[in-house]
Amino acid sequence: MAGQRYLHLNLVGNEINNHQGALAYERDHGGGPDRQNAYLPISEMGKAAEEGYFTAMFLGDIAGTAGSPAPDGGPPEPITAFAALARETSYLGLIATASCSFYDPYNLARLLASIDQISDGRAGFNAVTSVSDEWAQNYSMEAHLDRITRYKRADEFLDIVTALWEKREVRIDADQIKRFYSEQINHRGDFFQVLGPLNVAPSPQGRPLIAQAGGSGPGIAVAAKHAEMVFTNATTRQQAADYRAELDAALVARGRAAGSVPAIPGLVPYLGKTRAEAEELMRALDENVPYELYAPFALVQFGLDFTFDSIDDPFPLDQIPHPETVKDTIKSTYGNYLGLYNWIAENPGATVRDVTAQSLARGGAQHRKFVGSYDEFVDDLALWHADGQIGGFNLMFPTNVIGVRDFVAEVVPRLIDRGIYRGKPDTRPLRERFAGE
């Protein structure tokens, strides 16, 4: 159908986004590969996502151990993992997260351009600024930069990698031989000095897609200037509309068209043939979590601490700062902090156990959790799609490989039948897919 607008579905492939009871659940239900090789779940999920016509796969980067949400060190480094997955897939976009705070722009431009070559134009760069002083001290820094400074650095960083990628071309000479040309950029800025040129030829899409997770003011400003897709946090359709309006205003101020950058919120689906079956899945996963041990770490990801007497006491909301007071100093993603604070405020009487489940145990950070049947889920996605405020969803499955396979078998056919999802792979270069139909 000409002009048909389809949902983008992206898979977030990090195990830290699973329910914390997933490993025991998968062991008991015969799902997922041997966890001794941390790449194998990524491989299995990526291949399943491609079978389900997902647009792309995200991999987050855990840049250190201390203060990490993945105490075992986390998954393989994303660019390295995608170098392998690029050869195991044909259509799936590969969006690697990397920190503008810890990388050198020339080095990262080479790495991502190489993945773009290996994958024949399917690479993307999810630009983040990272959050931890402990991580920063692994990268020759005394402490992490404050929020304003690290977004200024990210802005300059993205200027550089974009210039390095765009000042390349392949020409056909008089003898019909393809030759690669690349120019110097001669960048001299506040944070970096880069001469160029880049020594990796362009892929069929020219350069990797740039994605960004901009929730605070500085983040939205960076997204409006550089991003071609934004990973958002919206737990209600009204929040999605509000973010769309804020992003569009920033885009127009930068001379870009409103609506030109798709906003794609995260979503954690707990699904079953019936709602009761989905609720039973969550309950079974919850039973594998030692909440008393997890509760003290519920807010560590934000650099915050709190005290409690019992896991079933009401959560002490007054012990954590209002989001506006920590907007520029919070040690994690502001959108996640705001989402959790609002969730606690909107659920009076929520216990320490409830907040631990929402913030940590049930996966997906503070992104929306949906619990219901396959049909209810498709109805829900259709409503969000009809609103026109979002481009799709970044899916984080509670049960890893089992969850992806179940989704592809049960939900994807229903979405196709509804007419809001592609019934075949999108073979275009990744940037073209997010640029519109």
DRENRODO-890987 format. One line per field, with one value per residue (C-alpha): residue number from 1; x negated, y negated, z. Coordinates in steps of 0.05 Angstrom, whole numbers, plus 32768, in hexadecimal, padded with zeros to 4 digits. Each point is the difference from the previous one (the first is absolute). Layout:
num = NUM / ...
east = X / ...
north = Y / ...
up = Z / ...
END
This chain:
num = 1 / 2 / 3 / 4 / 5 / 6 / 7 / 8 / 9 / 10 / 11 / 12 / 13 / 14 / 15 / 16 / 17 / 18 / 19 / 20 / 21 / 22 / 23 / 24 / 25 / 26 / 27 / 28 / 29 / 30 / 31 / 32 / 33 / 34 / 35 / 36 / 37 / 38 / 39 / 40 / 41 / 42 / 43 / 44 / 45 / 46 / 47 / 48 / 49 / 50 / 51 / 52 / 53 / 54 / 55 / 56 / 57 / 58 / 59 / 60 / 61 / 62 / 63 / 64 / 65 / 66 / 67 / 68 / 69 / 70 / 71 / 72 / 73 / 74 / 75 / 76 / 77 / 78 / 79 / 80 / 81 / 82 / 83 / 84 / 85 / 86 / 87 / 88 / 89 / 90 / 91 / 92 / 93 / 94 / 95 / 96 / 97 / 98 / 99 / 100 / 101 / 102 / 103 / 104 / 105 / 106 / 107 / 108 / 109 / 110 / 111 / 112 / 113 / 114 / 115 / 116 / 117 / 118 / 119 / 120 / 121 / 122 / 123 / 124 / 125 / 126 / 127 / 128 / 129 / 130 / 131 / 132 / 133 / 134 / 135 / 136 / 137 / 138 / 139 / 140 / 141 / 142 / 143 / 144 / 145 / 146 / 147 / 148 / 149 / 150 / 151 / 152 / 153 / 154 / 155 / 156 / 157 / 158 / 159 / 160 / 161 / 162 / 163 / 164 / 165 / 166 / 167 / 168 / 169 / 170 / 171 / 172 / 173 / 174 / 175 / 176 / 177 / 178 / 179 / 180 / 181 / 182 / 183 / 184 / 185 / 186 / 187 / 188 / 189 / 190 / 191 / 192 / 193 / 194 / 195 / 196 / 197 / 198 / 199 / 200 / 201 / 202 / 203 / 204 / 205 / 206 / 207 / 208 / 209 / 210 / 211 / 212 / 213 / 214 / 215 / 216 / 217 / 218 / 219 / 220 / 221 / 222 / 223 / 224 / 225 / 226 / 227 / 228 / 229 / 230 / 231 / 232 / 233 / 234 / 235 / 236 / 237 / 238 / 239 / 240 / 241 / 242 / 243 / 244 / 245 / 246 / 247 / 248 / 249 / 250 / 251 / 252 / 253 / 254 / 255 / 256 / 257 / 258 / 259 / 260 / 261 / 262 / 263 / 264 / 265 / 266 / 267 / 268 / 269 / 270 / 271 / 272 / 273 / 274 / 275 / 276 / 277 / 278 / 279 / 280 / 281 / 282 / 283 / 284 / 285 / 286 / 287 / 288 / 289 / 290 / 291 / 292 / 293 / 294 / 295 / 296 / 297 / 298 / 299 / 300 / 301 / 302 / 303 / 304 / 305 / 306 / 307 / 308 / 309 / 310 / 311 / 312 / 313 / 314 / 315 / 316 / 317 / 318 / 319 / 320 / 321 / 322 / 323 / 324 / 325 / 326 / 327 / 328 / 329 / 330 / 331 / 332 / 333 / 334 / 335 / 336 / 337 / 338 / 339 / 340 / 341 / 342 / 343 / 344 / 345 / 346 / 347 / 348 / 349 / 350 / 351 / 352 / 353 / 354 / 355 / 356 / 357 / 358 / 359 / 360 / 361 / 362 / 363 / 364 / 365 / 366 / 367 / 368 / 369 / 370 / 371 / 372 / 373 / 374 / 375 / 376 / 377 / 378 / 379 / 380 / 381 / 382 / 383 / 384 / 385 / 386 / 387 / 388 / 389 / 390 / 391 / 392 / 393 / 394 / 395 / 396 / 397 / 398 / 399 / 400 / 401 / 402 / 403 / 404 / 405 / 406 / 407 / 408 / 409 / 410 / 411 / 412 / 413 / 414 / 415 / 416 / 417 / 418 / 419 / 420 / 421 / 422 / 423 / 424 / 425 / 426 / 427 / 428 / 429 / 430 / 431 / 432 / 433 / 434 / 435 / 436 / 437
east = 8000 / 7FE1 / 7FF1 / 800F / 7FE0 / 7FE7 / 7FE8 / 7FB5 / 7FF0 / 7FB9 / 7FE3 / 7FD8 / 7FD1 / 7FDF / 800E / 8001 / 8044 / 801C / 8027 / 7FCD / 8021 / 7FF8 / 7FC2 / 8020 / 8042 / 7FDD / 7FD9 / 8042 / 8023 / 7FC9 / 7FF5 / 7FC2 / 7FB9 / 7FC7 / 7FF0 / 7FB6 / 7FFA / 8020 / 8003 / 802E / 8040 / 7FF2 / 7FF8 / 803F / 802A / 7FE5 / 8010 / 8046 / 800C / 7FEC / 8033 / 8034 / 7FED / 7FE6 / 7FE2 / 7FC2 / 7FDF / 7FE3 / 7FC6 / 7FF0 / 7FB9 / 7FEC / 7FBF / 7FE8 / 8011 / 8002 / 8046 / 8018 / 8047 / 7FDE / 7FD3 / 7FE4 / 7FE3 / 8038 / 8003 / 7FC8 / 7FED / 8036 / 7FD6 / 7FD9 / 8041 / 801F / 7FC3 / 8013 / 804C / 7FF7 / 7FEA / 8039 / 8038 / 8013 / 8033 / 7FFF / 7FE6 / 7FC6 / 8000 / 7FC4 / 7FFE / 7FBF / 7FEE / 7FEC / 7FE0 / 7FCF / 7FF1 / 7FD4 / 802A / 7FCF / 7FF9 / 804A / 800E / 7FD1 / 8020 / 8048 / 7FEF / 7FE1 / 8040 / 8026 / 7FD4 / 8004 / 804D / 8009 / 8020 / 8025 / 7FD7 / 8017 / 7FE0 / 8028 / 7FDC / 7FFF / 7FD9 / 7FFA / 800B / 7FCD / 7FC2 / 7FE6 / 8005 / 7FDF / 7FC4 / 7FF4 / 7FF8 / 7FCA / 8032 / 8002 / 804C / 8038 / 8011 / 803D / 803F / 7FFA / 7FB6 / 8009 / 8039 / 7FD3 / 7FCB / 8033 / 8016 / 7FB8 / 7FF4 / 803B / 7FEB / 7FBD / 8017 / 8035 / 7FCC / 7FD0 / 8036 / 801D / 7FBE / 7FF8 / 8017 / 7FF4 / 7FF5 / 7FFA / 7FC4 / 7FF5 / 7FEC / 8042 / 7FDA / 8020 / 7FD2 / 800A / 7FF4 / 8001 / 7FF1 / 7FE1 / 8030 / 7FCC / 802B / 7FE7 / 8032 / 8008 / 7FF7 / 7FE1 / 7FCE / 8009 / 7FDD / 801E / 800D / 8023 / 7FE1 / 803F / 802A / 804B / 8035 / 803F / 8022 / 7FC7 / 7FF7 / 801D / 8043 / 7FFB / 802F / 8004 / 8026 / 8010 / 802F / 7FE5 / 7FF9 / 7FB7 / 800E / 803A / 7FD4 / 7FCC / 8035 / 801F / 7FBD / 7FE5 / 8031 / 8025 / 8027 / 800B / 8007 / 8033 / 8023 / 804B / 802E / 8040 / 8019 / 8005 / 7FB7 / 7FEF / 8027 / 7FDE / 7FBB / 8012 / 8013 / 7FC0 / 7FD4 / 8023 / 7FF6 / 7FB6 / 7FFC / 8021 / 7FD1 / 7FC6 / 801F / 8018 / 8047 / 8030 / 800C / 7FC1 / 7FDF / 8029 / 8007 / 8000 / 8010 / 7FEA / 8032 / 7FFD / 8036 / 8018 / 802C / 802A / 803C / 802A / 7FF3 / 8000 / 7FC9 / 7FD7 / 800A / 7FEA / 7FC0 / 7FF0 / 8010 / 7FD4 / 7FC6 / 800A / 7FF9 / 7FB8 / 7FEB / 7FE4 / 8021 / 7FE2 / 7FBA / 8012 / 8025 / 7FC2 / 7FE8 / 8042 / 7FE6 / 7FB5 / 8007 / 8012 / 7FC7 / 8033 / 800B / 803C / 8011 / 8039 / 8014 / 8029 / 8005 / 804C / 7FFF / 801A / 7FC8 / 7FE3 / 8009 / 7FEA / 7FBA / 7FF2 / 7FF9 / 8034 / 7FE9 / 7FFC / 7FCC / 7FD1 / 800D / 7FB8 / 7FDD / 8023 / 7FCF / 802B / 8031 / 802E / 803B / 7FFA / 7FFC / 803C / 8027 / 7FF3 / 800F / 8042 / 8012 / 7FF5 / 8028 / 8039 / 8003 / 800B / 7FF3 / 7FCD / 7FD2 / 7FB5 / 800B / 802C / 7FCD / 7FC8 / 8028 / 8010 / 7FBA / 7FD5 / 801C / 8034 / 7FD1 / 8001 / 7FEA / 803C / 801F / 8049 / 8013 / 803B / 8021 / 8037 / 8013 / 7FE3 / 8041 / 8002 / 7FB9 / 800D / 803D / 7FD4 / 7FCA / 8035 / 8018 / 7FBA / 7FF4 / 8041 / 7FED / 7FC5 / 7FD2 / 7FCF / 7FDB / 8003 / 7FE5 / 7FBD / 8012 / 7FDF / 8016 / 8004 / 7FE9 / 7FCC / 7FFE / 8041 / 8023 / 7FE7 / 8013 / 8045 / 800B / 7FEC / 802E / 803D / 7FFF / 7FDF / 8036 / 8036 / 7FDE / 7FF9 / 804A / 8011 / 7FDB / 7FD1 / 7FC1 / 7FD8 / 800B / 7FBB / 7FB9 / 7FED / 7FC3 / 7FEF / 7FC2 / 8010 / 8002 / 8033 / 802E / 8006 / 8004 / 8048 / 8026
north = 8000 / 7FBE / 7FD2 / 8035 / 7FEF / 803D / 8009 / 8007 / 8037 / 8000 / 8034 / 7FEA / 803B / 7FF4 / 8032 / 7FC8 / 7FEE / 8046 / 8010 / 8010 / 8044 / 8011 / 802D / 802F / 7FFF / 8010 / 8038 / 801F / 7FF6 / 8017 / 7FBD / 7FDC / 8016 / 800F / 7FC0 / 8012 / 7FDC / 7FBB / 7FF5 / 803C / 7FE0 / 7FC3 / 802C / 8028 / 7FC2 / 7FDB / 8039 / 8007 / 7FB5 / 8003 / 8038 / 7FD1 / 7FC7 / 7FD3 / 7FC0 / 8001 / 801A / 7FD4 / 8015 / 7FD4 / 7FF9 / 800E / 7FD9 / 8019 / 802D / 7FD3 / 7FE3 / 8028 / 801B / 803F / 8016 / 803A / 7FCF / 7FFF / 8017 / 7FFF / 7FBC / 7FED / 7FEF / 8041 / 8028 / 7FE0 / 8010 / 8049 / 7FF6 / 7FDA / 8041 / 8029 / 7FD1 / 7FE0 / 7FC9 / 7FEF / 7FBA / 8000 / 7FC4 / 8000 / 7FD5 / 7FDB / 7FC9 / 7FBB / 7FF6 / 803A / 800B / 7FD8 / 7FE9 / 8015 / 8045 / 800A / 7FE5 / 8036 / 8037 / 7FEF / 7FF3 / 8045 / 8020 / 7FD9 / 801F / 8046 / 7FFC / 7FDF / 7FC2 / 8017 / 7FDE / 7FCC / 7FD9 / 7FF6 / 7FC4 / 7FFD / 7FD8 / 8035 / 7FF4 / 801C / 7FE3 / 8047 / 800B / 7FBD / 8014 / 803A / 7FCD / 7FD2 / 7FD1 / 7FEB / 7FFE / 7FFF / 7FBD / 7FDA / 8008 / 7FBD / 800B / 8047 / 7FEC / 7FC9 / 8035 / 802E / 7FC9 / 7FF4 / 804B / 800A / 7FC5 / 8023 / 8047 / 7FE5 / 7FD5 / 803B / 802D / 7FCD / 7FE9 / 8042 / 8019 / 8036 / 7FE9 / 8027 / 7FE9 / 8000 / 804A / 8011 / 800F / 7FED / 7FD5 / 7FE8 / 7FB7 / 7FE0 / 7FB9 / 7FE0 / 7FDE / 7FD6 / 7FFC / 7FD6 / 7FFC / 7FFA / 804B / 801F / 7FF3 / 802D / 7FF8 / 8039 / 801C / 8040 / 803F / 802B / 7FFD / 7FF1 / 8036 / 7FFE / 7FD4 / 7FCD / 7FFF / 8022 / 7FE9 / 7FD4 / 8010 / 7FDC / 8005 / 7FB7 / 7FF6 / 7FC2 / 7FBB / 8009 / 8046 / 7FE8 / 7FC8 / 8033 / 802D / 7FC7 / 7FEF / 8046 / 8039 / 8027 / 8028 / 7FF4 / 8035 / 7FE3 / 8011 / 7FF8 / 8028 / 7FDF / 7FE8 / 7FBA / 8002 / 8017 / 7FC4 / 7FD0 / 801A / 7FFD / 7FB7 / 7FEF / 8024 / 7FE0 / 7FBB / 800E / 801D / 7FC3 / 7FD2 / 8026 / 7FF7 / 8048 / 8015 / 8011 / 804B / 800F / 8027 / 803B / 8005 / 8049 / 8010 / 803D / 8036 / 803F / 8033 / 8037 / 8029 / 803F / 801E / 7FDF / 7FC9 / 8033 / 8025 / 7FC0 / 7FF0 / 8047 / 7FF5 / 7FC2 / 8024 / 803B / 7FD1 / 7FD8 / 8040 / 8007 / 7FBC / 7FF6 / 7FBD / 7FF5 / 8003 / 7FD6 / 7FC7 / 7FDB / 7FFA / 7FE6 / 7FB9 / 800C / 7FF7 / 7FB7 / 7FF5 / 7FFF / 8027 / 800A / 8024 / 802E / 8030 / 8033 / 8013 / 7FF9 / 7FBA / 7FC5 / 7FE4 / 7FC0 / 7FD1 / 7FC6 / 801D / 7FF5 / 7FBB / 7FE2 / 8008 / 7FB4 / 7FF9 / 8034 / 7FF5 / 7FEC / 802C / 8043 / 803A / 8023 / 7FF3 / 7FC8 / 801E / 8041 / 7FDA / 7FD5 / 803E / 8024 / 7FC3 / 7FF5 / 804A / 7FFF / 7FBF / 801D / 8040 / 7FEA / 8039 / 8021 / 8029 / 8006 / 8043 / 7FDF / 7FCA / 8033 / 8027 / 7FC3 / 7FE1 / 803E / 8046 / 7FFF / 7FE7 / 7FC7 / 7FCA / 7FD0 / 800F / 8014 / 8046 / 8020 / 803D / 8021 / 802F / 7FFF / 7FE3 / 7FCA / 7FEE / 7FF8 / 7FD4 / 7FD5 / 7FF8 / 7FEE / 7FC7 / 7FE3 / 8009 / 7FDC / 7FC4 / 7FF3 / 7FE8 / 803B / 8025 / 8043 / 8022 / 8017 / 8043 / 801D / 8047 / 801A / 8045 / 7FF3 / 8034 / 8022 / 7FBC / 7FED / 8043 / 7FFF / 7FB9 / 8011 / 803D / 7FE0 / 7FB4 / 7FF2 / 8025 / 7FDA / 7FBD / 8011 / 8013 / 7FBE / 7FDC / 7FD8 / 802A / 8016 / 8047 / 8006 / 7FE9 / 7FB7 / 8007 / 7FB5 / 7FE3 / 7FF2 / 7FB4 / 8003 / 802B / 7FCC / 7FC6 / 8013 / 802A
up = 8000 / 7FEA / 803A / 8034 / 8043 / 8025 / 8047 / 800A / 8032 / 801B / 802E / 803D / 8008 / 8044 / 8038 / 8033 / 7FE2 / 800F / 803F / 8036 / 8007 / 7FB7 / 8004 / 8032 / 7FD9 / 7FBE / 8021 / 8018 / 7FBE / 7FD1 / 7FDE / 7FE9 / 7FF2 / 8030 / 8027 / 8004 / 7FBD / 8008 / 7FB5 / 7FF3 / 801C / 7FD4 / 7FC3 / 800E / 800E / 7FC3 / 7FD1 / 801F / 7FF9 / 7FB7 / 7FF5 / 801F / 7FD0 / 8038 / 7FE6 / 802C / 803F / 8036 / 802C / 803C / 8019 / 8048 / 8003 / 8044 / 803B / 803E / 8008 / 7FC4 / 7FFA / 7FE5 / 803A / 7FD8 / 7FCE / 7FCE / 7FB7 / 7FCC / 7FE7 / 7FCD / 7FC3 / 8008 / 8008 / 7FC3 / 7FD6 / 800B / 7FFB / 7FBE / 7FE0 / 801F / 7FE8 / 7FBE / 800F / 804A / 8011 / 8032 / 802F / 802F / 803E / 800D / 8030 / 7FE7 / 8045 / 7FFA / 7FB7 / 7FD1 / 7FC5 / 7FCA / 801D / 8007 / 7FBB / 7FE4 / 8028 / 7FEE / 7FB7 / 7FFF / 801C / 7FCB / 7FCB / 801C / 8005 / 7FBC / 801C / 803E / 8037 / 8032 / 8039 / 8040 / 801E / 804C / 8033 / 8038 / 804A / 802F / 8023 / 8009 / 7FB5 / 7FF0 / 802A / 7FD0 / 7FC8 / 801D / 8021 / 8049 / 8000 / 7FCD / 7FE0 / 8019 / 7FD6 / 7FDA / 7FEF / 7FE9 / 7FD1 / 7FE4 / 7FF5 / 7FDF / 7FD1 / 7FE9 / 7FFD / 7FD1 / 7FD5 / 7FF6 / 7FF1 / 7FD0 / 7FDC / 7FFB / 7FE4 / 7FCF / 7FE2 / 7FDC / 7FBC / 7FCD / 7FB8 / 7FBF / 7FD8 / 7FB5 / 8002 / 8024 / 8040 / 8042 / 802A / 8048 / 8011 / 8046 / 8016 / 803D / 8030 / 8026 / 803F / 803A / 8039 / 804B / 800C / 7FC2 / 7FC9 / 7FC3 / 7FBE / 7FD7 / 7FCD / 8014 / 7FE2 / 7FF9 / 7FC0 / 8005 / 7FFF / 7FD4 / 8033 / 8001 / 804B / 803E / 801C / 803E / 8038 / 8043 / 8042 / 800F / 803C / 8022 / 7FDF / 7FEC / 7FE6 / 7FD5 / 7FE5 / 7FEA / 7FE3 / 7FD9 / 7FE0 / 7FF2 / 800A / 7FCA / 8033 / 804B / 8036 / 8030 / 8041 / 7FFD / 802D / 7FE8 / 7FBC / 801C / 8014 / 7FBA / 7FE4 / 802F / 7FED / 7FB6 / 8007 / 8027 / 7FCE / 7FC5 / 801C / 8008 / 7FB9 / 7FE2 / 8027 / 7FDF / 7FBB / 7FFB / 7FF1 / 8038 / 8002 / 7FD8 / 8039 / 8019 / 804C / 8016 / 8049 / 8026 / 8012 / 802A / 7FEC / 802F / 7FD3 / 7FFC / 7FDD / 8037 / 8031 / 8038 / 7FDC / 7FFA / 804A / 8011 / 7FD7 / 8029 / 8041 / 7FED / 7FF0 / 8040 / 8029 / 7FE8 / 801B / 8047 / 800B / 8045 / 7FE1 / 7FC4 / 8023 / 801A / 7FB8 / 7FE3 / 7FFB / 7FFA / 7FB5 / 800F / 8031 / 8039 / 8040 / 802D / 8040 / 8012 / 8038 / 7FDA / 7FB7 / 8006 / 801F / 7FD6 / 7FD6 / 8020 / 7FC5 / 802C / 8003 / 7FB6 / 7FE0 / 7FD3 / 7FB7 / 7FF5 / 8037 / 7FE2 / 7FB5 / 7FF2 / 8033 / 8000 / 7FF5 / 7FCD / 7FC8 / 8015 / 7FDB / 8028 / 8042 / 7FEE / 7FEB / 8041 / 802B / 7FDC / 8005 / 804C / 8007 / 7FD5 / 8029 / 8048 / 8030 / 7FD2 / 802C / 7FFE / 7FDD / 7FCB / 7FF2 / 7FFD / 7FCE / 7FD6 / 8002 / 7FFC / 8002 / 7FC9 / 7FCA / 7FCF / 8030 / 8008 / 7FBC / 7FFB / 8015 / 7FDC / 801E / 7FD7 / 7FC8 / 7FBA / 7FE5 / 8036 / 7FF0 / 7FB6 / 8010 / 802C / 7FCB / 7FCD / 802C / 8008 / 7FB5 / 7FEF / 802B / 7FD1 / 8039 / 7FFF / 7FCA / 8021 / 803F / 801C / 801E / 803E / 800D / 8048 / 7FEB / 7FCC / 7FC9 / 8015 / 7FFF / 7FBA / 7FE2 / 8020 / 7FE6 / 7FB9 / 8000 / 8021 / 7FFA / 7FBD / 7FD7 / 8026 / 7FF1 / 7FB7 / 7FFD / 8021 / 7FC7 / 802C / 7FF8 / 7FC4 / 7FE7 / 7FE2 / 800F / 7FF4 / 7FD3 / 7FFC / 8022 / 8049 / 7FFB / 7FC8 / 802A / 8038 / 7FCE / 7FEE / 7FCE
END
